[in-house]
Every structure is written in structure tokens, then in C-alpha cells.
Amino acid sequence: MSTDIEPREHTELRAAVAALGRRHGPGFDRAALWAEAGKLGYLGVNLPEEYGGGGGGMAELSIVLEEAGAAGAPLLMMVVSPAICGTVISRFGTDGQKAAWLPGLADGTRTMAFGITEPDAGSNSHRITTTATRTEDGWVLNGRKVFVSGVDIADATLIVGRTSDARTGSLKACLFIVPRDTPGFGRRHIEMELDADEKQFELTLDDVHLPADALVGDEDAGLLQLFAGLNPERIMTAAFAIGMGRYALDRAVGYAKERQVWKAPIGSHQAVAHPLAQAHIELELARLMMQKAAKLYDAGDDLGAGEAANMAKYAAAEACVKAVDTAVHTLGGNGLTKEFGLARLVTASRVARIAPVSREMILNYVSIHSLGLPKSY
């Protein structure tokens, strides 16, 4: 893919990560790749230099995830650990929280999951029912979360709960760091029809006692802090989808160049070539929107980044699904074999359409906030 508009350091980062991804390649050992990426400084490129990070932002971190995915070695936990949790802690955490978590998140020796989705709340973060009650020495959390990635390999989970506002009596969002082995913090593996190393879990919080310093940031600014983490999540989901789409397209193009029918490569036929060209164009366009979102976020424009990040996630998900479907059809029956490794992407490519927010909710967002149309829900 063209990188002419990128600064030189981004082009160099892209090339270095691509080389790392190719060394590991499809069928990669997730733990080994994660460890090497962390050691080389790629996992923490967005985190502050004083805590072992690269001092960059979402622009750099999205490059890492995209290129790893394009090499067939995506790291889904990058969306969560350095992007959401690392960003929230670096922006709003106490000095103690930063010192305790950021160096490990930056070099990959520690990981953190993120729990927001609930069985009955769906995309409505205002209906979260996980509650945090203040005690003399800290907090007690009770509630449930679903579809939380990588809890089994994470040292802790950043849990979105709600506390009672003493002035109004209403509930307000807050974020808490819950270590994996905290008493009362249970998990159940959710079986998924998805080929991914990172497992999905349902969490139960049953009188989970936490110290006072488990609360991240200001209790009165919890919603602001929450949404500051959701924009990076959307940007990184776009990177994940674009990388996957690029990988599928690359496999299909290679096949179309080599596979011959009637003494000509099948790629010479427009019925094969044009869908591949369209998929390439749509991936390029999605990447441009992702780059715009990352640039706005890194510049501190949370409002502008919110619009662009939603659009980038939508565009990347649609482009990814199209690229994967086109790749499978280009290979025909071979597209469904394990040898070529494309069939497993048919399910995986749909993830970006669904998570972390459905495409329909993004269309609602754009309708209301970008176009000024009446709210439909």
C-alpha cells in the first residue's frame, strides 16, 4: 500500500513491523510475537517516554497493529492493553498507577483487559449496572460483564462501573483496576466460532473489595475518561480490520497472478481483477480516514476524533469484509481450504462490524452528530 503521505519515521516503523510480522507469519505464536514486539518497543509507541514508551500516539500504534495484521499475525490485545488501558492511565491515572502499570504495558510484560459490555446494557453505556460502593478503605464492586477479551492472560482488567453521586443520587461512570486474582472476581470462558488466540469471557464481580487507589482518575470525570479510551479503541479496530483485509487481498492477488486457466493468469480477466482493485481502493480509503482520526486524537481534539474514529471503524470494517469475501471467491474452492488460510477470516472479518460498536450505532452517531438529524432512539 502507498505510504507517500506519511512522514519518514512512520514509513520506517511500518517497514520494521512488517518485517517482524513476516518473521512470525500465519500460524504465529501469539506470546512469542507479543514478547518480541514489546522488547522492540512497538507495543508502547503511544505511551509516555518517561514510563518506557515511545512518546508517540495512535498514529504510531495503529501502524504497528495494521502491519502485524497485514503479515498474517494480528495482535488483538493491542486494541485493549496499550490503546485503551494505557491511554486512559497515562491521561488520567495517578502517579502511582502510571508507575505501576505503564512500563509493563509498554514493554509487553504486563497486559490489561477492558470490561465495559454488559448483558442488558448493550451499546448503551448509560445503562451499565455494575456498581461501585465506597467503603471506609476503598470500594466494593458488584455486577457482570460479557465479551471481555484476554482476561485469562491479563494481569488486571479495567472495569467500567458506576458510583452514586451524593449530590444528585444518580449514577455516574467510573473506571477501576481489578487485578486478575482478586477475590470475588470470576470469569467464564465464552465459546466462540472464531479462530483467535484471545479468548472471550463473561465476568462476575461478587463483592469485589478494592483499595481506594483502584479508582482511575477523577470520580467526577469518569464519563470523559471513558470516552477518551473509546476513541483509541475504534481507531485500533480500524487498524485491525485494515491489516486483515490487506492480508487477504495480498493472498488473493498472488494467487490471481499465478493460477492459470486457458493459458492465462486468472488475474488478467476483469471479472477477477476488478473486484480485487475495488477492495484495494476501499482499504486505502479506510486507512486515510483512520489516519485522520489518529491525527485528530493525538492533537487533543477529542470531539473531532470521535466523529473520525467512528467513520474509520465503519469504513475499515466494510472494506475488510469485502476484501476477505473477494479473496475467498478469487481462490474458489481453494479459498475454503486450510492450506490457504482464508476461510477462517470470513468469521474474523465480521468482528470489526460488530465490535466494539455495531455499524448501525455508528450510522446513528453520524446521522445525529455529523448531519444534525433527529435522534432515532
C-alpha positions as CSV (number, residue, x, y, z in Angstrom):
1,M,0.0,0.0,0.0
2,S,1.2,3.5,-0.7
3,T,2.7,5.4,2.1
4,D,3.8,8.6,0.3
5,I,1.8,10.9,2.6
6,E,3.4,9.5,5.7
7,P,6.4,11.1,7.4
8,R,9.7,9.1,7.1
9,E,9.6,7.8,10.7
10,H,6.2,6.3,10.1
11,T,7.4,4.7,6.9
12,E,10.4,3.2,8.7
13,L,8.2,2.0,11.6
14,R,5.8,0.4,9.1
15,A,8.7,-1.4,7.4
16,A,10.2,-2.6,10.6
17,V,6.9,-4.0,12.0
18,A,6.1,-5.6,8.6
19,A,9.4,-7.4,8.7
20,L,8.7,-8.6,12.3
21,G,5.3,-9.8,11.2
22,R,6.7,-11.8,8.3
23,R,9.2,-13.5,10.5
24,H,6.4,-14.8,12.6
25,G,3.7,-15.0,9.9
26,P,0.5,-17.1,9.8
27,G,0.2,-19.7,12.5
28,F,2.3,-17.5,14.7
29,D,2.9,-18.0,18.4
30,R,1.0,-15.0,20.0
31,A,3.0,-15.0,23.2
32,A,6.3,-15.0,21.3
33,L,5.3,-12.2,18.9
34,W,3.9,-10.2,21.8
35,A,7.1,-10.5,23.8
36,E,9.3,-9.6,20.8
37,A,7.1,-6.7,19.8
38,G,7.3,-5.4,23.4
39,K,11.0,-5.8,23.6
40,L,11.5,-3.8,20.4
41,G,9.3,-1.1,21.8
42,Y,6.4,-1.5,19.3
43,L,3.6,-2.2,21.9
44,G,4.3,1.1,23.8
45,V,4.9,3.5,21.0
46,N,1.9,5.6,22.1
47,L,2.9,5.7,25.8
48,P,5.0,8.4,27.5
49,E,8.7,8.1,27.2
50,E,9.2,8.7,31.0
51,Y,7.4,5.3,31.6
52,G,9.3,3.4,28.9
53,G,7.1,4.2,25.9
54,G,7.8,5.7,22.6
55,G,6.2,9.1,23.2
56,G,4.0,8.8,20.1
57,G,0.3,8.3,19.8
58,M,-2.5,6.5,18.0
59,A,-0.9,7.3,14.6
60,E,2.1,5.1,15.5
61,L,0.3,2.4,17.4
62,S,-2.2,1.9,14.6
63,I,0.7,1.4,12.2
64,V,2.0,-1.4,14.4
65,L,-1.3,-3.3,14.5
66,E,-2.0,-2.8,10.8
67,E,1.3,-4.1,9.7
68,A,1.3,-7.1,12.0
69,G,-2.2,-8.0,10.7
70,A,-1.1,-7.5,7.1
71,A,1.6,-10.0,7.7
72,G,-0.9,-12.5,9.0
73,A,0.0,-12.0,12.6
74,P,-2.6,-9.7,14.2
75,L,-2.4,-8.9,17.9
76,L,-5.9,-8.2,19.1
77,M,-4.9,-7.3,22.7
78,M,-3.1,-4.2,21.3
79,V,-6.6,-2.7,20.9
80,V,-7.1,-3.2,24.6
81,S,-3.9,-3.1,26.6
82,P,-1.8,-0.2,25.3
83,A,-4.6,1.6,23.3
84,I,-7.5,1.7,25.7
85,C,-6.0,1.0,29.1
86,G,-2.6,2.5,28.5
87,T,-4.1,5.7,27.1
88,V,-6.6,6.1,30.0
89,I,-4.0,5.5,32.7
90,S,-1.4,7.8,31.0
91,R,-4.0,10.6,30.6
92,F,-5.9,10.3,33.9
93,G,-4.1,7.9,36.2
94,T,-2.3,8.9,39.4
95,D,1.5,8.9,39.5
96,G,1.3,5.6,41.4
97,Q,-0.9,4.0,38.8
98,K,1.3,5.2,36.0
99,A,4.5,3.9,37.6
100,A,2.8,0.6,38.4
101,W,1.3,-0.1,35.0
102,L,2.7,1.9,32.1
103,P,6.3,0.4,32.0
104,G,4.9,-3.1,31.8
105,L,2.2,-2.2,29.3
106,A,4.9,-0.5,27.2
107,D,7.3,-3.5,27.1
108,G,4.6,-6.1,27.0
109,T,5.5,-7.8,30.3
110,R,2.1,-6.8,31.7
111,T,-1.3,-6.7,29.9
112,M,-4.6,-5.3,30.9
113,A,-8.1,-6.2,29.7
114,F,-11.1,-3.9,29.4
115,G,-14.6,-4.6,30.7
116,I,-17.5,-2.4,29.6
117,T,-20.1,-4.5,27.8
118,E,-23.0,-6.0,29.9
119,P,-25.7,-8.5,29.0
120,D,-28.5,-5.9,29.3
121,A,-26.8,-2.7,28.5
122,G,-25.5,-3.4,25.0
123,S,-24.2,-0.2,23.4
124,N,-25.9,2.0,26.0
125,S,-23.1,2.9,28.4
126,H,-25.6,4.9,30.5
127,R,-27.4,1.7,31.4
128,I,-24.4,-0.1,32.9
129,T,-25.4,-1.8,36.1
130,T,-22.1,-2.7,37.6
131,T,-21.9,-0.6,40.7
132,A,-19.1,0.6,42.9
133,T,-19.9,1.4,46.6
134,R,-17.5,3.4,48.6
135,T,-16.2,1.9,51.9
136,E,-14.0,3.3,54.7
137,D,-10.9,2.0,53.0
138,G,-11.9,1.7,49.3
139,W,-14.6,0.2,47.1
140,V,-16.8,-2.8,46.6
141,L,-17.9,-3.7,43.1
142,N,-20.8,-5.9,42.0
143,G,-22.0,-6.7,38.5
144,R,-21.4,-8.6,35.3
145,K,-19.6,-8.1,32.1
146,V,-19.6,-10.1,28.8
147,F,-17.3,-10.4,25.8
148,V,-14.2,-9.3,27.6
149,S,-11.1,-10.3,25.6
150,G,-8.0,-11.9,27.1
151,V,-8.9,-11.9,30.8
152,D,-7.0,-15.1,31.3
153,I,-3.7,-13.6,30.1
154,A,-4.2,-10.1,31.5
155,D,-2.7,-9.1,34.8
156,A,-5.8,-6.9,35.5
157,T,-9.0,-5.7,33.9
158,L,-10.0,-2.1,33.7
159,I,-13.7,-2.3,34.7
160,V,-16.3,0.3,33.9
161,G,-18.7,0.7,36.9
162,R,-21.0,3.3,38.2
163,T,-20.9,5.1,41.5
164,S,-23.6,7.1,43.3
165,D,-23.4,10.9,43.1
166,A,-24.2,12.1,46.6
167,R,-25.4,15.4,45.3
168,T,-28.0,14.1,42.7
169,G,-28.5,10.5,43.7
170,S,-27.9,9.4,40.1
171,L,-25.2,7.0,39.0
172,K,-22.0,8.1,37.2
173,A,-19.4,6.1,35.3
174,C,-16.1,5.4,36.8
175,L,-13.1,3.1,36.0
176,F,-11.4,0.7,38.3
177,I,-8.3,-1.5,38.0
178,V,-9.2,-5.0,39.1
179,P,-6.3,-7.5,39.4
180,R,-7.0,-10.9,37.9
181,D,-6.8,-12.9,41.2
182,T,-8.9,-10.5,43.3
183,P,-11.4,-12.5,45.5
184,G,-14.9,-12.4,44.0
185,F,-13.7,-11.6,40.5
186,G,-14.9,-14.6,38.5
187,R,-14.7,-15.5,34.8
188,R,-16.3,-18.0,32.5
189,H,-15.0,-18.7,29.0
190,I,-17.5,-18.0,26.2
191,E,-17.1,-20.5,23.4
192,M,-16.8,-18.6,20.1
193,E,-17.0,-19.7,16.5
194,L,-13.9,-17.6,15.9
195,D,-10.3,-18.6,15.2
196,A,-8.4,-16.3,17.6
197,D,-5.9,-16.9,20.3
198,E,-7.5,-14.3,22.5
199,K,-10.5,-15.9,24.3
200,Q,-13.7,-14.2,25.3
201,F,-15.1,-14.2,28.8
202,E,-18.1,-13.4,30.9
203,L,-17.1,-11.8,34.2
204,T,-18.9,-11.7,37.5
205,L,-18.0,-9.3,40.3
206,D,-19.4,-10.5,43.6
207,D,-18.5,-8.2,46.4
208,V,-15.1,-7.4,44.9
209,H,-13.2,-5.4,47.5
210,L,-10.7,-2.9,46.1
211,P,-8.4,-0.3,47.7
212,A,-9.1,3.4,47.2
213,D,-6.3,3.7,44.7
214,A,-8.1,1.2,42.3
215,L,-10.1,4.2,41.0
216,V,-8.6,5.7,37.9
217,G,-8.7,9.4,37.7
218,D,-11.3,11.8,39.0
219,E,-14.6,10.2,40.1
220,D,-16.5,13.2,38.8
221,A,-14.9,12.9,35.3
222,G,-15.5,9.2,34.7
223,L,-17.6,9.6,31.6
224,L,-15.0,11.9,30.0
225,Q,-12.3,9.4,30.8
226,L,-14.3,6.5,29.5
227,F,-14.8,8.1,26.1
228,A,-11.2,9.1,25.9
229,G,-10.5,5.4,25.8
230,L,-13.2,4.5,23.3
231,N,-11.8,6.7,20.5
232,P,-8.5,4.8,20.5
233,E,-10.5,1.5,20.6
234,R,-12.2,2.5,17.4
235,I,-9.0,3.7,15.7
236,M,-7.3,0.4,16.6
237,T,-10.2,-1.7,15.5
238,A,-9.9,0.0,12.1
239,A,-6.2,-0.8,12.0
240,F,-7.0,-4.4,12.9
241,A,-9.6,-4.6,10.1
242,I,-7.3,-2.9,7.5
243,G,-4.5,-5.3,8.3
244,M,-6.7,-8.3,8.0
245,G,-8.1,-7.0,4.7
246,R,-4.6,-6.3,3.3
247,Y,-3.5,-9.8,4.2
248,A,-6.5,-11.5,2.5
249,L,-6.1,-9.3,-0.6
250,D,-2.4,-10.0,-0.8
251,R,-3.0,-13.7,-0.8
252,A,-5.7,-13.4,-3.5
253,V,-3.6,-11.2,-5.7
254,G,-0.7,-13.6,-5.5
255,Y,-3.0,-16.4,-6.4
256,A,-4.5,-14.5,-9.3
257,K,-1.1,-13.8,-10.8
258,E,0.0,-17.5,-10.7
259,R,-3.2,-19.5,-11.2
260,Q,-3.7,-20.1,-15.0
261,V,-6.8,-21.1,-16.9
262,W,-6.7,-21.4,-20.7
263,K,-3.1,-20.4,-20.7
264,A,-3.6,-17.1,-19.0
265,P,-3.4,-16.0,-15.3
266,I,-6.9,-15.6,-13.9
267,G,-5.9,-12.1,-12.8
268,S,-5.9,-11.0,-16.4
269,H,-9.7,-11.4,-16.5
270,Q,-11.6,-8.3,-15.5
271,A,-14.2,-10.3,-13.6
272,V,-11.4,-11.3,-11.2
273,A,-9.2,-8.2,-11.4
274,H,-11.9,-5.5,-10.9
275,P,-13.2,-6.8,-7.5
276,L,-9.6,-7.0,-6.3
277,A,-9.0,-3.5,-7.4
278,Q,-12.1,-2.3,-5.7
279,A,-11.2,-4.0,-2.5
280,H,-7.7,-2.3,-2.6
281,I,-9.3,1.1,-3.2
282,E,-11.7,0.8,-0.3
283,L,-8.9,-0.4,2.1
284,E,-6.8,2.6,1.1
285,L,-9.7,5.0,1.7
286,A,-10.4,3.4,5.1
287,R,-6.8,3.8,6.0
288,L,-6.9,7.5,5.2
289,M,-9.9,8.0,7.5
290,M,-8.1,6.1,10.2
291,Q,-5.0,8.3,9.8
292,K,-7.2,11.4,10.1
293,A,-8.8,10.0,13.3
294,A,-5.4,9.2,14.8
295,K,-4.1,12.7,13.9
296,L,-7.1,14.4,15.5
297,Y,-6.9,12.3,18.6
298,D,-3.1,12.8,19.0
299,A,-3.7,16.6,18.6
300,G,-6.1,16.5,21.6
301,D,-9.3,17.1,19.5
302,D,-11.5,14.5,21.2
303,L,-14.7,15.7,19.6
304,G,-13.3,15.7,16.1
305,A,-11.6,12.4,16.7
306,G,-14.9,10.9,17.9
307,E,-16.5,11.5,14.5
308,A,-13.5,10.4,12.5
309,A,-12.8,7.3,14.6
310,N,-16.4,6.1,14.2
311,M,-16.2,6.7,10.4
312,A,-12.8,5.0,10.2
313,K,-14.1,2.0,12.1
314,Y,-17.1,1.7,9.9
315,A,-15.2,2.1,6.6
316,A,-12.4,-0.3,7.7
317,A,-14.9,-3.0,8.8
318,E,-16.8,-2.8,5.5
319,A,-13.6,-2.8,3.4
320,C,-12.2,-5.7,5.4
321,V,-15.3,-7.9,4.9
322,K,-15.3,-7.1,1.2
323,A,-11.6,-7.8,0.8
324,V,-12.0,-11.2,2.6
325,D,-15.0,-12.2,0.6
326,T,-13.4,-11.2,-2.7
327,A,-10.2,-13.1,-1.7
328,V,-12.2,-16.3,-1.0
329,H,-14.1,-16.1,-4.3
330,T,-10.9,-15.4,-6.2
331,L,-9.4,-18.7,-4.9
332,G,-12.7,-20.6,-5.5
333,G,-12.6,-23.9,-3.7
334,N,-9.1,-23.2,-2.5
335,G,-10.4,-20.2,-0.6
336,L,-12.1,-22.6,1.8
337,T,-9.1,-24.8,2.4
338,K,-6.8,-24.7,5.5
339,E,-3.8,-24.6,3.2
340,F,-4.6,-21.0,2.1
341,G,-5.9,-19.8,5.4
342,L,-8.6,-17.5,4.1
343,A,-11.8,-19.3,5.3
344,R,-11.0,-18.6,8.9
345,L,-11.1,-14.8,8.1
346,V,-14.7,-15.0,6.9
347,T,-15.8,-15.0,10.6
348,A,-13.0,-12.9,11.9
349,S,-13.7,-10.1,9.4
350,R,-17.2,-9.7,10.8
351,V,-15.9,-8.9,14.2
352,A,-15.0,-5.3,13.2
353,R,-18.6,-4.8,12.0
354,I,-19.9,-5.8,15.4
355,A,-17.3,-4.7,18.0
356,P,-16.7,-2.5,19.8
357,V,-19.9,-0.9,18.5
358,S,-22.1,-2.1,15.7
359,R,-22.2,-0.4,12.3
360,E,-25.8,0.6,12.9
361,M,-24.8,2.5,16.0
362,I,-22.1,4.3,14.1
363,L,-24.7,5.3,11.4
364,N,-26.9,6.6,14.3
365,Y,-23.9,8.6,15.5
366,V,-23.1,10.1,12.1
367,S,-26.8,10.8,11.4
368,I,-27.2,12.8,14.6
369,H,-23.8,14.4,15.2
370,S,-22.5,14.8,11.7
371,L,-25.7,15.5,9.8
372,G,-27.8,17.0,12.6
373,L,-30.7,14.7,12.0
374,P,-33.3,13.9,14.8
375,K,-32.3,11.2,17.2
376,S,-34.0,7.9,16.4
377,Y,-33.7,6.2,19.8
